[in-house]
Amino acid sequence: MTDQETIAELARRVGTLEAEADIRRLQARYMFLCDTPCPECGVHDDARRIDLIMELYAEDAVWEGVGEYYDNQFGRAEGHAAVRSHFEAFWGQKKDPSLVLNAHYLTSEQIHVTGDTATGQWIHMQPWLHSDGTALLRSSRLNNTFRRVDGVWKISRTRTENVFIAPLNKNFAEDFPSASALMRP
């Protein structure tokens, strides 16, 4: 292998590693913005949270729940406007009981980059606690796709499939913040 070929190969490999890191941060940021209470500094309402989430998505993105349990619960949203509507339906309506705690934990990561496209698989867990004390633990498989748009990685598809949902003891979490301290500058 010539020096030029070696440099080209190393540049390709570094590019792949940088793409994987960008995608990892992109997926983690999405999950971070979906936590309750929202920990993003300066985000005090759900409309702003949704705006920040939508910045992560490609214009033609798809958000879908698949499989026996999620087909009917989440359905499929195609395109930026439909994906935004999906999030507005989740956060835009006051619910009783309200969601007071929700945190996303990602594991079992696999990211595969091919040029300007990539796939990523994760398993995620998230505890939910509602204002009436009811609680559950949800686990899902994520099989997402990503595309580089004008040099920036975007989510082109979020696909989630239920692994399990399990009830947690009522008021399983006794100490939790009403607002994230990270929200303050």
Backbone as a chain_set.jsonl record, in Angstrom:
{"seq": "MTDQETIAELARRVGTLEAEADIRRLQARYMFLCDTPCPECGVHDDARRIDLIMELYAEDAVWEGVGEYYDNQFGRAEGHAAVRSHFEAFWGQKKDPSLVLNAHYLTSEQIHVTGDTATGQWIHMQPWLHSDGTALLRSSRLNNTFRRVDGVWKISRTRTENVFIAPLNKNFAEDFPSASALMRP", "coords": {"N": [[0.852, -1.178, 0.0], [0.608, 2.174, -0.882], [1.846, 5.342, 0.431], [-0.036, 7.347, -0.051], [-2.342, 5.823, -0.459], [-2.564, 4.654, 2.056], [-2.977, 6.938, 3.657], [-5.424, 7.805, 2.556], [-7.057, 5.621, 3.236], [-6.907, 5.754, 6.042], [-8.101, 8.266, 6.414], [-10.691, 7.703, 5.511], [-11.481, 5.831, 7.45], [-11.334, 7.388, 9.801], [-13.306, 9.235, 9.155], [-15.553, 7.561, 9.219], [-15.579, 6.871, 11.96], [-16.009, 9.43, 13.054], [-18.559, 9.952, 11.998], [-20.051, 7.92, 13.275], [-19.793, 8.807, 15.938], [-21.108, 11.298, 15.755], [-23.709, 10.42, 15.144], [-24.301, 8.887, 17.403], [-24.33, 10.944, 19.346], [-26.467, 12.423, 18.303], [-28.663, 10.623, 18.532], [-28.661, 10.29, 21.327], [-29.154, 12.926, 22.112], [-31.763, 13.308, 21.15], [-33.136, 11.483, 22.836], [-32.567, 12.674, 25.316], [-33.937, 15.128, 25.059], [-36.486, 14.121, 25.109], [-36.911, 13.362, 27.708], [-38.584, 13.666, 30.922], [-38.777, 15.627, 33.793], [-38.016, 17.965, 31.17], [-34.622, 18.269, 30.553], [-33.183, 20.23, 29.185], [-31.356, 23.197, 29.043], [-32.891, 26.317, 29.394], [-35.267, 25.577, 28.163], [-38.511, 25.831, 28.637], [-41.032, 25.174, 27.964], [-43.217, 22.881, 26.233], [-43.582, 23.342, 23.515], [-41.217, 24.561, 22.639], [-39.456, 22.481, 23.2], [-40.35, 20.581, 21.331], [-39.726, 21.949, 18.957], [-36.905, 21.853, 19.11], [-36.481, 19.084, 19.008], [-37.468, 18.564, 16.432], [-35.525, 19.792, 14.887], [-33.643, 17.843, 14.728], [-34.48, 16.033, 12.873], [-34.742, 14.86, 9.481], [-36.326, 16.409, 6.631], [-38.072, 14.652, 5.294], [-38.564, 12.667, 7.098], [-39.512, 9.672, 8.956], [-41.521, 8.549, 11.615], [-42.222, 5.814, 13.548], [-44.144, 3.314, 15.229], [-43.818, -0.118, 15.598], [-44.787, -3.601, 15.28], [-46.511, -6.049, 17.37], [-47.555, -4.682, 19.667], [-46.979, -1.898, 19.412], [-47.873, -1.06, 16.882], [-50.631, -0.266, 16.853], [-50.629, 1.535, 18.942], [-48.791, 3.656, 18.426], [-48.557, 4.04, 15.643], [-47.796, 5.457, 12.383], [-45.925, 8.169, 11.226], [-45.286, 10.258, 8.561], [-43.012, 12.444, 7.11], [-42.002, 15.826, 7.893], [-44.038, 17.554, 8.976], [-46.008, 15.717, 9.836], [-44.553, 14.188, 11.688], [-43.993, 16.167, 13.562], [-46.636, 16.67, 14.408], [-47.15, 14.245, 15.674], [-45.489, 14.458, 17.971], [-46.628, 16.749, 19.088], [-49.151, 15.781, 19.786], [-48.444, 14.101, 21.831], [-47.158, 15.772, 23.806], [-48.613, 18.13, 23.659], [-51.15, 18.152, 24.754], [-52.855, 18.533, 27.792], [-52.753, 16.112, 30.235], [-54.415, 13.873, 32.459], [-53.79, 11.412, 34.64], [-50.805, 13.43, 34.84], [-47.566, 13.159, 33.278], [-44.791, 12.915, 35.27], [-42.222, 12.034, 35.581], [-39.787, 10.7, 33.479], [-37.294, 8.936, 32.032], [-34.759, 8.186, 29.699], [-32.786, 5.394, 28.867], [-30.156, 4.192, 27.059], [-28.871, 1.291, 25.407], [-26.904, -1.528, 24.182], [-25.825, -0.75, 21.665], [-25.513, -0.42, 18.134], [-24.028, 0.858, 15.363], [-23.979, 1.517, 11.947], [-22.301, 2.771, 9.301], [-22.58, 3.945, 6.009], [-21.223, 5.73, 3.761], [-23.092, 8.591, 3.234], [-25.278, 7.729, 4.639], [-26.785, 5.869, 7.338], [-27.408, 3.234, 9.721], [-28.831, 2.537, 12.902], [-29.032, 0.669, 15.844], [-30.563, 0.143, 18.96], [-31.323, -0.813, 22.333], [-33.702, 0.417, 24.508], [-34.58, 1.584, 27.751], [-37.086, 2.859, 29.871], [-38.259, 4.364, 32.729], [-41.487, 5.334, 33.835], [-43.358, 7.713, 35.595], [-46.379, 8.806, 36.881], [-48.493, 11.602, 37.855], [-50.439, 10.658, 39.622], [-49.179, 8.639, 40.911], [-49.082, 6.173, 39.642], [-47.07, 3.876, 37.799], [-44.667, 2.671, 35.405], [-42.404, 0.475, 33.67], [-40.847, 0.679, 30.667], [-39.616, -0.948, 27.791], [-37.926, -0.86, 24.721], [-36.993, -1.77, 21.356], [-34.938, -0.036, 19.149], [-34.684, 0.768, 15.781], [-33.212, 2.603, 13.799], [-32.736, 5.032, 11.141], [-30.37, 7.18, 9.504], [-29.284, 10.184, 7.892], [-26.933, 12.162, 6.156], [-27.335, 15.533, 5.822], [-26.647, 18.32, 4.063], [-24.092, 18.211, 5.223], [-24.64, 17.654, 7.879], [-25.659, 15.267, 10.256], [-28.846, 13.782, 10.324], [-31.9, 12.478, 11.686], [-33.525, 10.089, 9.844], [-35.346, 8.106, 10.046], [-37.247, 6.993, 12.747], [-37.797, 4.087, 14.332], [-39.604, 2.132, 16.441], [-40.007, -0.682, 18.544], [-41.909, -2.546, 20.775], [-40.456, -4.182, 23.567], [-41.021, -4.94, 26.21], [-43.507, -4.052, 28.66], [-43.794, -3.207, 31.955], [-45.457, -3.102, 35.066], [-44.598, -0.817, 37.66], [-43.999, -0.442, 41.179], [-46.389, 1.537, 42.927], [-45.718, 4.959, 43.137], [-42.921, 4.516, 42.914], [-40.586, 6.009, 42.772], [-39.403, 8.193, 45.08], [-38.045, 10.559, 45.455], [-37.609, 13.063, 43.259], [-36.961, 15.579, 40.796], [-39.074, 18.471, 40.27], [-38.54, 20.111, 38.222], [-35.806, 20.177, 35.992], [-32.564, 20.861, 37.195], [-30.663, 21.411, 35.347], [-31.883, 23.006, 33.527], [-31.531, 25.607, 34.212], [-29.459, 28.437, 33.531]], "CA": [[0.0, 0.0, 0.0], [1.397, 3.405, -0.952], [1.546, 6.319, 1.481], [-1.298, 8.008, -0.402], [-3.418, 4.868, -0.197], [-2.667, 4.537, 3.518], [-3.61, 8.171, 4.149], [-6.822, 7.775, 2.115], [-7.743, 4.615, 4.055], [-7.037, 6.31, 7.396], [-9.096, 9.338, 6.354], [-12.0, 7.046, 5.419], [-11.776, 5.23, 8.747], [-11.61, 8.496, 10.733], [-14.63, 9.747, 8.771], [-16.563, 6.628, 9.745], [-15.621, 7.05, 13.415], [-16.652, 10.719, 13.324], [-19.983, 9.782, 11.704], [-20.627, 7.144, 14.374], [-19.87, 9.674, 17.118], [-22.181, 12.266, 15.502], [-24.989, 9.704, 15.224], [-24.465, 8.559, 18.82], [-24.753, 12.178, 20.016], [-27.785, 12.761, 17.777], [-29.657, 9.75, 19.171], [-28.696, 10.62, 22.754], [-29.817, 14.241, 22.258], [-33.192, 13.051, 20.979], [-33.642, 10.879, 24.069], [-32.441, 13.704, 26.348], [-35.031, 16.074, 24.881], [-37.747, 13.433, 25.398], [-37.037, 13.105, 29.144], [-39.476, 14.507, 31.715], [-38.873, 16.94, 33.178], [-37.042, 18.208, 30.106], [-33.421, 18.815, 31.174], [-32.476, 21.18, 28.316], [-31.251, 24.549, 29.582], [-33.675, 27.343, 28.715], [-36.507, 25.052, 27.577], [-39.509, 25.901, 29.701], [-42.343, 24.733, 27.48], [-43.137, 21.748, 25.317], [-43.481, 23.809, 22.127], [-39.785, 24.744, 22.365], [-38.889, 21.124, 23.194], [-40.694, 19.975, 20.038], [-38.902, 22.625, 17.951], [-35.538, 21.322, 19.19], [-36.521, 17.707, 18.506], [-37.661, 18.587, 14.982], [-34.25, 20.163, 14.273], [-32.855, 16.621, 14.596], [-35.094, 15.181, 11.848], [-34.758, 15.227, 8.063], [-37.647, 16.879, 6.193], [-38.917, 13.531, 4.866], [-38.396, 11.629, 8.12], [-40.614, 8.809, 9.373], [-41.521, 8.093, 13.012], [-43.21, 4.743, 13.574], [-44.164, 2.212, 16.171], [-44.071, -1.342, 14.838], [-44.933, -4.817, 16.063], [-47.814, -6.373, 17.951], [-48.057, -3.733, 20.648], [-46.799, -0.499, 19.039], [-48.584, -0.705, 15.647], [-51.865, 0.458, 17.148], [-50.414, 2.592, 19.924], [-48.057, 4.8, 17.897], [-48.79, 4.245, 14.221], [-46.71, 5.9, 11.502], [-45.975, 9.563, 10.8], [-44.343, 10.454, 7.453], [-42.755, 13.837, 6.779], [-41.744, 16.721, 9.02], [-45.281, 18.03, 9.592], [-46.665, 14.595, 10.521], [-43.742, 13.839, 12.858], [-44.269, 17.238, 14.535], [-47.976, 16.412, 14.956], [-47.002, 13.118, 16.603], [-44.973, 14.982, 19.23], [-47.618, 17.673, 19.654], [-50.2, 14.977, 20.405], [-47.916, 13.557, 23.078], [-46.9, 16.817, 24.793], [-49.443, 19.308, 23.489], [-52.418, 18.059, 25.467], [-52.738, 18.291, 29.232], [-53.309, 14.8, 30.547], [-54.607, 13.576, 33.87], [-52.66, 11.993, 35.366], [-49.72, 13.933, 34.007], [-46.277, 12.489, 33.379], [-43.896, 13.74, 36.086], [-40.858, 11.519, 35.469], [-39.535, 9.789, 32.37], [-35.876, 9.029, 31.671], [-34.387, 7.202, 28.681], [-31.477, 4.765, 29.015], [-29.837, 3.473, 25.826], [-27.868, 0.24, 25.535], [-26.762, -2.478, 23.069], [-25.687, 0.083, 20.478], [-24.859, -0.831, 16.897], [-24.132, 1.896, 14.338], [-23.347, 1.089, 10.7], [-22.242, 3.926, 8.407], [-22.247, 3.715, 4.61], [-21.241, 7.036, 3.099], [-23.934, 9.611, 3.858], [-26.423, 7.112, 5.301], [-26.388, 4.976, 8.426], [-28.442, 2.614, 10.542], [-28.453, 2.4, 14.301], [-29.93, -0.142, 16.661], [-30.375, 0.244, 20.399], [-32.433, -1.164, 23.213], [-33.799, 1.466, 25.511], [-35.462, 1.377, 28.901], [-37.504, 4.124, 30.436], [-39.276, 4.354, 33.77], [-42.498, 6.386, 33.763], [-44.103, 7.97, 36.823], [-47.447, 9.781, 36.669], [-48.838, 12.413, 39.022], [-51.26, 9.889, 40.565], [-48.35, 7.599, 41.496], [-48.962, 4.987, 38.799], [-45.741, 3.844, 37.207], [-44.349, 1.504, 34.593], [-41.096, 0.405, 33.039], [-41.029, 0.362, 29.253], [-38.395, -1.249, 27.055], [-38.164, -0.914, 23.279], [-35.881, -1.854, 20.419], [-34.922, 1.039, 18.165], [-34.002, 0.443, 14.53], [-33.327, 3.928, 13.196], [-31.859, 5.368, 10.027], [-29.824, 8.532, 9.558], [-28.773, 10.658, 6.61], [-26.223, 13.431, 6.24], [-28.011, 16.576, 5.05], [-25.794, 19.513, 4.072], [-22.976, 17.987, 6.119], [-25.094, 17.417, 9.26], [-26.449, 14.047, 10.391], [-30.245, 13.941, 10.74], [-32.674, 11.244, 11.802], [-34.434, 9.92, 8.706], [-36.441, 7.232, 10.498], [-37.274, 6.422, 14.093], [-38.673, 2.91, 14.349], [-39.553, 1.565, 17.779], [-40.775, -1.904, 18.735], [-42.009, -2.904, 22.186], [-39.861, -5.395, 24.116], [-41.951, -5.235, 27.3], [-43.989, -3.008, 29.555], [-44.018, -3.838, 33.255], [-45.857, -2.156, 36.1], [-43.71, -0.577, 38.792], [-44.746, -0.139, 42.398], [-46.939, 2.89, 42.992], [-44.761, 5.932, 43.683], [-41.638, 3.827, 43.044], [-39.553, 7.028, 42.984], [-39.868, 9.118, 46.108], [-37.343, 11.829, 45.313], [-37.325, 13.422, 41.879], [-37.167, 17.02, 40.645], [-40.226, 18.949, 39.514], [-37.916, 20.708, 37.03], [-34.395, 19.838, 35.974], [-31.625, 21.941, 37.526], [-29.91, 21.708, 34.138], [-32.628, 24.01, 32.761], [-31.065, 26.952, 34.594], [-28.132, 28.758, 32.982]], "C": [[0.899, 1.244, 0.0], [1.009, 4.324, 0.205], [0.204, 7.007, 1.21], [-2.49, 7.093, -0.134], [-3.641, 4.693, 1.309], [-3.37, 5.753, 4.103], [-5.091, 8.194, 3.771], [-7.637, 6.791, 2.96], [-7.944, 5.12, 5.483], [-8.073, 7.431, 7.433], [-10.51, 8.765, 6.28], [-12.412, 6.488, 6.775], [-12.076, 6.292, 9.795], [-12.981, 9.091, 10.433], [-15.756, 8.87, 9.29], [-16.699, 6.782, 11.253], [-16.298, 8.365, 13.802], [-18.156, 10.64, 13.062], [-20.679, 8.998, 12.814], [-20.797, 8.0, 15.625], [-20.987, 10.704, 16.955], [-23.551, 11.617, 15.666], [-25.288, 9.328, 16.676], [-24.958, 9.788, 19.588], [-26.157, 12.589, 19.577], [-28.873, 11.929, 18.455], [-29.782, 10.065, 20.665], [-29.387, 11.964, 22.985], [-31.326, 14.094, 22.11], [-33.784, 12.494, 22.271], [-33.631, 11.883, 25.218], [-33.612, 14.683, 26.269], [-36.397, 15.447, 25.172], [-37.936, 13.134, 26.886], [-37.996, 14.097, 29.807], [-39.008, 14.464, 33.16], [-37.747, 17.133, 32.162], [-35.807, 18.88, 30.7], [-32.676, 19.868, 30.351], [-32.513, 22.584, 28.906], [-32.059, 25.529, 28.739], [-34.961, 26.865, 28.078], [-37.542, 24.94, 28.689], [-40.896, 25.51, 29.232], [-42.163, 23.654, 26.421], [-43.062, 22.169, 23.855], [-42.009, 23.989, 21.734], [-39.082, 23.393, 22.305], [-39.136, 20.471, 21.838], [-39.894, 20.624, 18.917], [-37.485, 22.05, 17.931], [-35.474, 19.883, 18.689], [-36.622, 17.713, 16.982], [-36.404, 19.03, 14.245], [-33.373, 18.934, 14.02], [-33.301, 15.754, 13.424], [-34.934, 15.75, 10.448], [-36.187, 15.611, 7.672], [-38.599, 15.735, 5.84], [-38.896, 12.374, 5.864], [-39.691, 10.87, 8.401], [-40.419, 8.495, 10.857], [-42.604, 7.028, 13.095], [-43.013, 3.786, 14.734], [-44.54, 0.966, 15.386], [-44.222, -2.524, 15.794], [-46.294, -4.928, 16.717], [-48.376, -5.263, 18.834], [-48.028, -2.289, 20.141], [-47.499, -0.09, 17.75], [-49.791, 0.174, 15.942], [-51.658, 1.6, 18.125], [-49.79, 3.836, 19.304], [-48.313, 5.067, 16.414], [-47.559, 4.726, 13.488], [-46.958, 7.347, 11.098], [-44.901, 9.754, 9.745], [-44.23, 11.931, 7.123], [-42.692, 14.704, 8.035], [-43.034, 17.15, 9.723], [-45.977, 16.924, 10.376], [-45.886, 14.174, 11.769], [-43.948, 14.895, 13.944], [-45.636, 17.01, 15.191], [-47.955, 15.261, 15.957], [-46.529, 13.621, 17.97], [-45.951, 15.956, 19.885], [-48.76, 16.916, 20.33], [-49.729, 14.414, 21.744], [-47.777, 14.634, 24.142], [-47.894, 17.973, 24.75], [-50.746, 19.296, 24.265], [-52.145, 17.809, 26.944], [-53.441, 16.986, 29.546], [-53.443, 14.651, 32.049], [-54.708, 12.073, 34.013], [-51.55, 12.438, 34.41], [-48.451, 13.114, 34.25], [-45.332, 13.403, 34.156], [-42.442, 13.272, 36.008], [-40.794, 10.52, 34.323], [-38.068, 9.995, 31.99], [-35.53, 7.882, 30.732], [-32.962, 6.707, 28.915], [-31.239, 3.909, 27.78], [-28.744, 2.44, 26.068], [-27.819, -0.584, 24.243], [-26.639, -1.774, 21.716], [-24.97, -0.63, 19.338], [-25.085, 0.278, 15.877], [-23.345, 1.43, 13.125], [-23.446, 2.239, 9.698], [-21.834, 3.465, 7.018], [-22.358, 5.062, 3.896], [-22.062, 8.05, 3.887], [-25.214, 9.047, 4.46], [-25.907, 6.172, 6.388], [-27.628, 4.354, 9.052], [-27.909, 2.543, 11.965], [-29.501, 1.588, 15.03], [-29.538, 0.032, 18.118], [-31.526, -0.49, 21.073], [-32.502, -0.034, 24.221], [-34.813, 1.065, 26.572], [-35.864, 2.755, 29.381], [-38.556, 3.9, 31.522], [-40.212, 5.547, 33.576], [-43.157, 6.502, 35.133], [-45.109, 9.076, 36.537], [-47.81, 10.471, 37.974], [-49.712, 11.683, 40.035], [-50.489, 8.734, 41.203], [-48.235, 6.342, 40.66], [-47.647, 5.056, 38.035], [-45.566, 2.579, 36.381], [-42.923, 1.615, 34.086], [-41.32, -0.088, 31.622], [-39.669, 0.071, 28.636], [-38.756, -1.416, 25.579], [-36.863, -1.173, 22.542], [-36.035, -0.691, 19.445], [-34.125, 0.561, 16.961], [-34.145, 1.678, 13.652], [-32.396, 4.086, 12.003], [-31.506, 6.844, 10.104], [-29.287, 8.886, 8.182], [-28.06, 11.988, 6.844], [-26.891, 14.41, 5.277], [-27.174, 17.848, 5.173], [-24.688, 19.401, 5.12], [-23.339, 17.685, 7.569], [-25.941, 16.151, 9.294], [-27.824, 14.37, 10.944], [-30.874, 12.561, 10.883], [-33.591, 11.17, 10.591], [-35.56, 8.936, 9.028], [-36.199, 6.84, 11.951], [-38.265, 5.275, 14.03], [-38.501, 2.241, 15.704], [-40.493, 0.371, 17.885], [-40.748, -2.267, 20.215], [-41.24, -4.194, 22.484], [-40.728, -5.856, 25.287], [-42.4, -3.95, 27.972], [-44.34, -3.709, 30.857], [-44.463, -2.779, 34.262], [-44.753, -2.019, 37.148], [-44.578, -0.287, 40.013], [-45.225, 1.306, 42.378], [-45.931, 3.789, 43.705], [-43.38, 5.318, 43.896], [-40.491, 4.8, 43.289], [-40.1, 8.054, 43.972], [-39.259, 10.503, 45.944], [-37.009, 12.049, 43.846], [-37.651, 14.906, 41.707], [-38.461, 17.352, 39.907], [-39.781, 19.636, 38.238], [-36.433, 20.38, 37.114], [-33.547, 21.07, 36.337], [-30.775, 22.322, 36.323], [-30.59, 22.794, 33.308], [-32.152, 25.422, 33.059], [-29.692, 27.207, 34.0], [-27.047, 28.709, 34.038]], "O": [[1.836, 1.342, 0.793], [-0.007, 4.121, 0.869], [-0.589, 7.222, 2.126], [-3.524, 7.541, 0.361], [-4.78, 4.597, 1.768], [-4.256, 5.616, 4.947], [-5.927, 8.568, 4.593], [-8.766, 7.088, 3.351], [-9.012, 4.941, 6.067], [-8.842, 7.529, 8.389], [-11.425, 9.286, 6.917], [-13.556, 6.652, 7.199], [-12.987, 6.113, 10.604], [-13.734, 9.413, 11.351], [-16.786, 9.368, 9.746], [-17.815, 6.821, 11.772], [-17.068, 8.412, 14.762], [-18.945, 11.202, 13.822], [-21.772, 9.367, 13.246], [-21.827, 7.926, 16.296], [-21.733, 10.962, 17.899], [-24.452, 12.206, 16.263], [-26.431, 9.446, 17.119], [-25.891, 9.691, 20.386], [-26.949, 13.055, 20.396], [-29.886, 12.47, 18.899], [-30.889, 10.1, 21.202], [-30.128, 12.118, 23.955], [-32.084, 14.697, 22.87], [-34.812, 12.976, 22.745], [-34.576, 11.939, 26.005], [-34.209, 15.027, 27.289], [-37.359, 16.162, 25.452], [-39.013, 12.696, 27.288], [-38.194, 15.211, 29.323], [-38.852, 13.377, 33.716], [-36.673, 16.543, 32.282], [-35.922, 19.953, 31.292], [-31.631, 20.352, 30.786], [-33.584, 23.098, 29.23], [-31.925, 25.564, 27.516], [-35.689, 27.672, 27.5], [-37.459, 24.073, 29.559], [-41.84, 25.514, 30.022], [-41.106, 23.532, 25.801], [-42.53, 21.425, 23.032], [-41.606, 23.617, 20.633], [-38.213, 23.18, 21.459], [-38.227, 19.874, 21.261], [-39.426, 19.929, 18.015], [-36.931, 21.79, 16.863], [-34.515, 19.505, 18.018], [-35.93, 16.945, 16.314], [-36.228, 18.675, 13.08], [-32.463, 18.98, 13.192], [-32.581, 14.84, 13.021], [-34.984, 16.963, 10.248], [-37.145, 15.182, 8.315], [-39.805, 15.842, 6.065], [-39.18, 11.232, 5.502], [-40.794, 11.346, 8.129], [-39.307, 8.213, 11.303], [-43.761, 7.285, 12.762], [-41.895, 3.491, 15.156], [-45.48, 0.993, 14.592], [-43.835, -2.453, 16.96], [-47.121, -4.021, 16.631], [-49.562, -4.945, 18.746], [-48.958, -1.529, 20.411], [-47.709, 1.102, 17.525], [-49.951, 1.238, 15.344], [-52.445, 2.546, 18.135], [-50.204, 4.953, 19.614], [-48.285, 6.22, 15.985], [-46.428, 4.455, 13.894], [-48.058, 7.707, 10.68], [-43.733, 9.452, 9.989], [-45.238, 12.596, 6.882], [-43.246, 14.367, 9.081], [-43.105, 17.11, 10.951], [-46.484, 17.17, 11.47], [-46.486, 13.841, 12.792], [-44.064, 14.554, 15.121], [-45.767, 17.146, 16.407], [-48.658, 15.296, 16.967], [-47.096, 13.258, 19.0], [-46.08, 15.978, 21.109], [-49.281, 17.371, 21.349], [-50.52, 14.267, 22.677], [-48.229, 14.442, 25.271], [-48.002, 18.723, 25.721], [-51.383, 20.339, 24.414], [-51.309, 16.978, 27.301], [-54.593, 16.784, 29.164], [-52.675, 15.234, 32.814], [-55.679, 11.499, 33.52], [-51.388, 11.889, 33.32], [-48.293, 12.469, 35.286], [-45.097, 14.54, 33.747], [-41.529, 14.032, 36.334], [-41.626, 9.62, 34.21], [-37.657, 11.109, 31.666], [-35.955, 6.746, 30.942], [-32.048, 7.501, 29.134], [-32.022, 3.007, 27.483], [-27.809, 2.677, 26.832], [-28.606, -0.356, 23.324], [-27.282, -2.168, 20.743], [-23.979, -1.333, 19.534], [-26.231, 0.601, 15.563], [-22.196, 1.003, 13.243], [-24.542, 2.631, 9.298], [-20.882, 2.702, 6.855], [-23.442, 5.476, 3.483], [-21.773, 8.334, 5.049], [-26.14, 9.801, 4.76], [-24.755, 5.739, 6.363], [-28.738, 4.871, 8.93], [-26.701, 2.495, 12.195], [-30.703, 1.792, 14.856], [-28.358, 0.064, 18.467], [-32.562, -0.752, 20.461], [-31.476, 0.419, 24.729], [-35.759, 0.318, 26.321], [-35.083, 3.703, 29.308], [-39.611, 3.32, 31.266], [-39.777, 6.635, 33.198], [-43.477, 5.49, 35.758], [-44.757, 10.138, 36.024], [-47.479, 9.992, 39.059], [-49.722, 12.058, 41.208], [-51.063, 7.94, 41.947], [-47.371, 5.509, 40.934], [-47.172, 6.132, 37.673], [-46.217, 1.561, 36.618], [-42.323, 2.69, 34.075], [-41.912, -1.145, 31.407], [-38.688, 0.758, 28.923], [-39.764, -2.035, 25.24], [-35.779, -0.847, 23.025], [-37.137, -0.403, 18.977], [-33.029, 0.019, 17.102], [-35.081, 1.784, 12.859], [-31.402, 3.371, 11.871], [-32.235, 7.648, 10.684], [-28.888, 8.015, 7.408], [-28.517, 12.827, 7.62], [-26.999, 14.149, 4.078], [-27.015, 18.387, 6.269], [-24.382, 20.368, 5.818], [-22.454, 17.482, 8.4], [-26.835, 15.975, 8.466], [-27.961, 15.128, 11.904], [-30.423, 11.596, 10.266], [-34.359, 12.099, 10.34], [-36.598, 8.932, 8.366], [-35.107, 6.417, 12.33], [-39.437, 5.474, 13.711], [-37.4, 1.833, 16.073], [-41.618, 0.4, 17.388], [-39.684, -2.29, 20.834], [-41.355, -5.175, 21.751], [-41.123, -7.021, 25.353], [-41.756, -2.907, 27.863], [-45.091, -4.684, 30.865], [-43.904, -1.683, 34.301], [-44.066, -2.987, 37.476], [-45.75, 0.069, 39.885], [-44.537, 2.189, 41.868], [-45.368, 3.423, 44.737], [-42.739, 5.557, 44.919], [-39.517, 4.444, 43.953], [-41.122, 8.695, 43.726], [-39.898, 11.506, 46.262], [-36.219, 11.306, 43.262], [-38.524, 15.431, 42.397], [-38.893, 16.606, 39.028], [-40.548, 19.737, 37.281], [-35.874, 20.314, 38.209], [-33.789, 22.172, 35.844], [-30.227, 23.423, 36.272], [-29.945, 23.432, 32.477], [-32.345, 26.331, 32.251], [-28.852, 26.309, 33.962], [-25.879, 28.955, 33.735]]}, "num_chains": 1, "name": "protein.A"}
